Amino acid sequence: MDSHSSTGNDERRYVPATNFLSQFHPAAKQREHALKNKIYEFRQQNKWQLTDLAKFSGVSLPTLWRMEKGHGTSLKNAFRVADAFRVTIYDVWCIPVSNAPPHANAPRPPAAGTVRQLRRQYRWRLHDLAKLSHVSKTTLASIERGHIPTFKHAVRIAEALGVSVYHLWGPTGAHPADM
């Protein structure tokens, strides 16, 4: 018998990522938000010009214009805009709030408060979270070391972990220097 062939007694088996992902909620694989926003609608409700929103939020006028047109933004600016309207980022960016984690064995509510703590609590490798969140391992490692993610990445990671963006990076749990 070949030295590389299995004898059938080896109980350790590699579980392909497709099998790993299939144990989660079916929508977990399809979670991809366009992150459409309602900045224009909120401005109209408040009868604000873009310059008014810039003054109230502390976000520059060109950045607000790009955000309103659907371009990406930083997490810090997303919080500032939502705070100016006195709503959550979920309201401004049309993100469905999911209270239930995408997997059955997740504790409720999560005891941990950082991406690394939650990932370890679920016994996931960085690769597993990268597959679920559609965020690269390099970016996740950087975020676990304390870097603030882009808004799009923050939403993806929070959804994959089954928590709110506010739970991980909200104004009260954020790094004060960065928020």
C-alpha positions, 0 to 999 in steps of 0.5 A: 500500500502507498505510504500516502494513502489512507488506511481508513483508520485515520479519524482526522478528516479535512472538512472542505469550506463548502461543507463548513459554510453549508451548516449556516443559515442559507442566507449567510452565503448570499449576504451582500448588501449594495449599501444603498443609503437614504441620505437624500430622503433624510435631508428632504425630511429635515429640509436640509441642504448638503451644506447643512448636513456638512455643518451638523455632521462634521463631514466635509461637503465633497465626502457627503456628496460622494456618500449620497451618490452611493460611494463607500465611506468610512465607519466614522463618517457613517456614524457621524451622518446617522447621528446628525439625523438622530437615527442609526446607520441601519436606518440610513443605509437600509441594512436589515437588522438581524438579531439571530446569528446566522448559525445555530450554535452561537451564544445569545447575546455574545459575551465577547466584544471584539472581532477576535474574541467573537471569532475565537468564541465561535472557534473559527479560523480567520479563513472561516470568518473571511469566507462568511464575511467576504472580507479578506484574511489580511483585512480581518487580521488588520481589523483584529489588530485594532484598525477601524474597517470601512463601513462596508467591511464593518457591516459584512463582519458584524453580520457574519458574527451575528452582532450589530455594527454598534456592538463592535464599533459603536460610538460607546465601544469605539476607539475614542481617538478614531471616532 
